[in-house]
């Protein structure tokens, strides 16, 4: 018998035992994980591990090993490695027209604060820049390019979403 064929009460018992929440919330988390996975966001911008307040430890991101988001910080935006996003935005040379085509750094921050899923647009922009063959980085980062992104601190850079107006 498949899990989807079980009665709702049994699903609630299983999810209550496994994740300490009911089936509806678990199914909602699972659905969002699957939808995010279908976006095929570059692993550069996704965190491998996230802090869990339930387990008081870093555990694999729900995109890799499923856990409901309430076992982490409770925010889906924390799956994104905002340090890597911010670092790439800093490395880009906005004096070049190919970089300005999608907007300036401030425009990207506004998009991210509007909806964290705008990371998929940024990911597409990132892939276009990498495959264009143009040098789109500041002279300091000309040789390094987009290498070594995502190797920053393990903690969330939530300030990128919440506090970008203070820094601009």
TORGUNU-160855 format. One record per residue (C-alpha): residue in one letter; residue number from 1; x, y, z. Coordinates in pm, 1 decimal, padded with zeros to 6 digits. Layout:
N
[r "A"; NUM; [X; Y; Z]]
...
***
This chain:
168
[r "X"; 1; [00000.0; 00000.0; 00000.0]]
[r "X"; 2; [00127.2; 00346.3; -00090.1]]
[r "X"; 3; [00151.1; 00627.4; 00162.9]]
[r "X"; 4; [-00080.2; 00843.9; -00049.2]]
[r "X"; 5; [-00353.6; 00578.3; -00018.5]]
[r "X"; 6; [-00350.1; 00578.8; 00361.6]]
[r "X"; 7; [-00632.2; 00746.0; 00553.8]]
[r "X"; 8; [-00568.1; 01100.9; 00671.2]]
[r "X"; 9; [-00557.3; 00999.8; 01039.0]]
[r "X"; 10; [-00282.8; 00744.3; 00975.4]]
[r "X"; 11; [-00086.6; 01002.0; 00773.2]]
[r "X"; 12; [-00117.5; 01244.7; 01064.7]]
[r "X"; 13; [00013.7; 00980.8; 01307.3]]
[r "X"; 14; [00312.8; 00898.6; 01084.3]]
[r "X"; 15; [00398.4; 01264.8; 01023.1]]
[r "X"; 16; [00347.6; 01347.8; 01389.1]]
[r "X"; 17; [00592.0; 01075.0; 01485.6]]
[r "X"; 18; [00848.6; 01154.4; 01214.7]]
[r "X"; 19; [00830.9; 01534.5; 01195.9]]
[r "X"; 20; [00622.1; 01646.7; 01495.2]]
[r "X"; 21; [00351.7; 01804.6; 01276.4]]
[r "X"; 22; [00040.3; 01699.0; 01089.4]]
[r "X"; 23; [00016.6; 01567.8; 00734.0]]
[r "X"; 24; [-00109.6; 01893.6; 00577.3]]
[r "X"; 25; [00193.5; 02095.4; 00692.1]]
[r "X"; 26; [00433.3; 01816.2; 00597.4]]
[r "X"; 27; [00273.6; 01783.2; 00253.5]]
[r "X"; 28; [00296.8; 02160.4; 00205.1]]
[r "X"; 29; [00668.3; 02156.7; 00290.0]]
[r "X"; 30; [00724.2; 01861.5; 00060.1]]
[r "X"; 31; [00538.6; 02033.8; -00224.3]]
[r "X"; 32; [00747.6; 02352.9; -00189.2]]
[r "X"; 33; [01068.0; 02146.2; -00179.2]]
[r "X"; 34; [00971.8; 01963.0; -00496.6]]
[r "X"; 35; [00874.2; 02285.5; -00674.1]]
[r "X"; 36; [01203.0; 02449.1; -00572.3]]
[r "X"; 37; [01396.8; 02145.1; -00689.0]]
[r "X"; 38; [01222.7; 02164.3; -01029.0]]
[r "X"; 39; [01361.8; 02517.2; -01074.4]]
[r "X"; 40; [01710.3; 02363.3; -01116.6]]
[r "X"; 41; [01880.9; 02646.1; -00931.3]]
[r "X"; 42; [02257.4; 02620.9; -00949.4]]
[r "X"; 43; [02410.1; 02447.4; -00645.1]]
[r "X"; 44; [02631.2; 02754.9; -00607.6]]
[r "X"; 45; [02330.5; 02942.8; -00471.6]]
[r "X"; 46; [02184.5; 02666.0; -00253.8]]
[r "X"; 47; [02303.4; 02578.3; 00092.1]]
[r "X"; 48; [02407.4; 02221.0; 00155.5]]
[r "X"; 49; [02336.6; 02245.4; 00526.8]]
[r "X"; 50; [02103.9; 02457.6; 00735.3]]
[r "X"; 51; [02074.6; 02525.3; 01105.6]]
[r "X"; 52; [01796.4; 02330.3; 01271.7]]
[r "X"; 53; [01641.0; 02469.3; 01586.8]]
[r "X"; 54; [01475.6; 02132.6; 01644.3]]
[r "X"; 55; [01800.7; 01932.5; 01641.9]]
[r "X"; 56; [02031.1; 02219.5; 01747.6]]
[r "X"; 57; [02276.5; 02128.3; 01474.5]]
[r "X"; 58; [02352.1; 02182.2; 01108.7]]
[r "X"; 59; [02172.8; 01919.7; 00903.5]]
[r "X"; 60; [02133.5; 01874.1; 00527.1]]
[r "X"; 61; [01908.3; 02120.3; 00350.7]]
[r "X"; 62; [01552.0; 01999.2; 00290.1]]
[r "X"; 63; [01628.6; 01996.2; -00082.6]]
[r "X"; 64; [01876.7; 01713.7; -00025.8]]
[r "X"; 65; [01729.2; 01527.2; 00272.2]]
[r "X"; 66; [01368.4; 01617.7; 00336.9]]
[r "X"; 67; [01269.5; 01774.1; 00664.6]]
[r "X"; 68; [00976.9; 02016.6; 00700.7]]
[r "X"; 69; [01086.5; 02378.5; 00707.1]]
[r "X"; 70; [00957.4; 02423.3; 01061.8]]
[r "X"; 71; [01248.0; 02201.9; 01177.3]]
[r "X"; 72; [01485.3; 02468.2; 01044.3]]
[r "X"; 73; [01438.4; 02843.6; 01064.7]]
[r "X"; 74; [01085.0; 02833.9; 00926.9]]
[r "X"; 75; [01175.9; 03040.3; 00620.4]]
[r "X"; 76; [01221.0; 02895.5; 00274.3]]
[r "X"; 77; [01449.4; 03182.7; 00173.2]]
[r "X"; 78; [01712.7; 03043.7; 00410.1]]
[r "X"; 79; [01777.3; 02755.6; 00167.3]]
[r "X"; 80; [01954.4; 03006.3; -00056.9]]
[r "X"; 81; [02317.8; 03086.4; 00013.1]]
[r "X"; 82; [02275.7; 03464.6; 00022.3]]
[r "X"; 83; [02647.8; 03505.4; 00093.6]]
[r "X"; 84; [02724.7; 03357.7; -00249.1]]
[r "X"; 85; [02459.6; 03575.9; -00414.6]]
[r "X"; 86; [02593.8; 03889.3; -00248.1]]
[r "X"; 87; [02953.1; 03797.4; -00334.8]]
[r "X"; 88; [02866.2; 03746.7; -00702.5]]
[r "X"; 89; [02675.2; 04074.9; -00711.0]]
[r "X"; 90; [02983.5; 04242.7; -00565.4]]
[r "X"; 91; [03220.3; 04082.9; -00818.0]]
[r "X"; 92; [03020.5; 04186.7; -01125.8]]
[r "X"; 93; [03142.7; 04494.2; -01312.1]]
[r "X"; 94; [02835.4; 04713.2; -01361.1]]
[r "X"; 95; [03027.5; 04944.7; -01593.3]]
[r "X"; 96; [02982.0; 04681.9; -01864.3]]
[r "X"; 97; [02659.2; 04676.7; -02061.7]]
[r "X"; 98; [02620.7; 04297.4; -02049.6]]
[r "X"; 99; [02606.9; 04316.4; -01669.6]]
[r "X"; 100; [02371.5; 04616.3; -01662.0]]
[r "X"; 101; [02126.3; 04445.0; -01895.4]]
[r "X"; 102; [01943.1; 04285.3; -01601.3]]
[r "X"; 103; [01968.9; 04587.2; -01372.5]]
[r "X"; 104; [02203.1; 04710.7; -01106.3]]
[r "X"; 105; [02284.6; 04556.0; -00770.1]]
[r "X"; 106; [02011.1; 04758.3; -00601.8]]
[r "X"; 107; [01753.7; 04624.4; -00851.1]]
[r "X"; 108; [01851.6; 04267.2; -00764.3]]
[r "X"; 109; [01816.6; 04338.4; -00392.0]]
[r "X"; 110; [01468.0; 04477.1; -00455.3]]
[r "X"; 111; [01374.7; 04165.5; -00653.8]]
[r "X"; 112; [01498.1; 03938.8; -00375.2]]
[r "X"; 113; [01305.1; 04127.9; -00108.1]]
[r "X"; 114; [00989.6; 04114.9; -00321.1]]
[r "X"; 115; [01010.8; 03737.8; -00357.6]]
[r "X"; 116; [01299.7; 03512.2; -00265.4]]
[r "X"; 117; [01215.7; 03292.0; -00565.5]]
[r "X"; 118; [01359.8; 03564.6; -00787.9]]
[r "X"; 119; [01680.7; 03374.1; -00724.1]]
[r "X"; 120; [01581.5; 03168.7; -01029.4]]
[r "X"; 121; [01604.8; 03485.3; -01243.1]]
[r "X"; 122; [01942.9; 03563.0; -01093.1]]
[r "X"; 123; [02053.0; 03206.0; -01154.9]]
[r "X"; 124; [01951.7; 03234.9; -01522.0]]
[r "X"; 125; [02139.0; 03565.6; -01545.5]]
[r "X"; 126; [02443.3; 03403.7; -01384.2]]
[r "X"; 127; [02438.0; 03115.5; -01633.4]]
[r "X"; 128; [02402.7; 03353.6; -01929.6]]
[r "X"; 129; [02700.1; 03556.8; -01808.2]]
[r "X"; 130; [02915.7; 03247.7; -01759.5]]
[r "X"; 131; [02835.5; 03106.2; -02101.6]]
[r "X"; 132; [02853.5; 03437.0; -02290.1]]
[r "X"; 133; [03232.7; 03438.1; -02301.9]]
[r "X"; 134; [03243.3; 03807.4; -02207.6]]
[r "X"; 135; [03446.8; 03923.3; -01913.8]]
[r "X"; 136; [03181.9; 04053.5; -01679.4]]
[r "X"; 137; [03382.4; 04078.0; -01357.9]]
[r "X"; 138; [03569.5; 04364.3; -01194.8]]
[r "X"; 139; [03942.3; 04369.7; -01277.6]]
[r "X"; 140; [04022.7; 04235.1; -00929.8]]
[r "X"; 141; [03811.8; 03926.0; -00996.5]]
[r "X"; 142; [03896.1; 03884.2; -01366.3]]
[r "X"; 143; [04086.9; 03558.5; -01315.2]]
[r "X"; 144; [03883.5; 03426.5; -01024.4]]
[r "X"; 145; [03545.9; 03496.9; -01186.4]]
[r "X"; 146; [03269.0; 03304.8; -01015.3]]
[r "X"; 147; [03499.8; 03046.4; -00856.3]]
[r "X"; 148; [03488.3; 02986.9; -00480.4]]
[r "X"; 149; [03136.1; 03121.0; -00437.2]]
[r "X"; 150; [02930.8; 02954.8; -00168.7]]
[r "X"; 151; [03223.4; 02885.3; 00060.4]]
[r "X"; 152; [03119.7; 03152.9; 00309.1]]
[r "X"; 153; [02983.2; 03115.5; 00660.2]]
[r "X"; 154; [02722.5; 02851.3; 00728.1]]
[r "X"; 155; [02479.2; 03096.7; 00883.8]]
[r "X"; 156; [02206.9; 03263.7; 00682.4]]
[r "X"; 157; [02264.1; 03606.1; 00530.9]]
[r "X"; 158; [01907.1; 03709.1; 00596.4]]
[r "X"; 159; [02022.2; 04071.2; 00620.1]]
[r "X"; 160; [02051.4; 04067.2; 00241.0]]
[r "X"; 161; [01675.8; 04034.7; 00216.2]]
[r "X"; 162; [01571.3; 04242.3; 00514.1]]
[r "X"; 163; [01828.1; 04518.9; 00544.6]]
[r "X"; 164; [01948.0; 04603.8; 00195.9]]
[r "X"; 165; [01815.6; 04962.4; 00209.2]]
[r "X"; 166; [02043.1; 05045.9; 00500.3]]
[r "X"; 167; [02350.4; 04948.3; 00300.9]]
[r "X"; 168; [02258.3; 05130.2; -00023.3]]
***
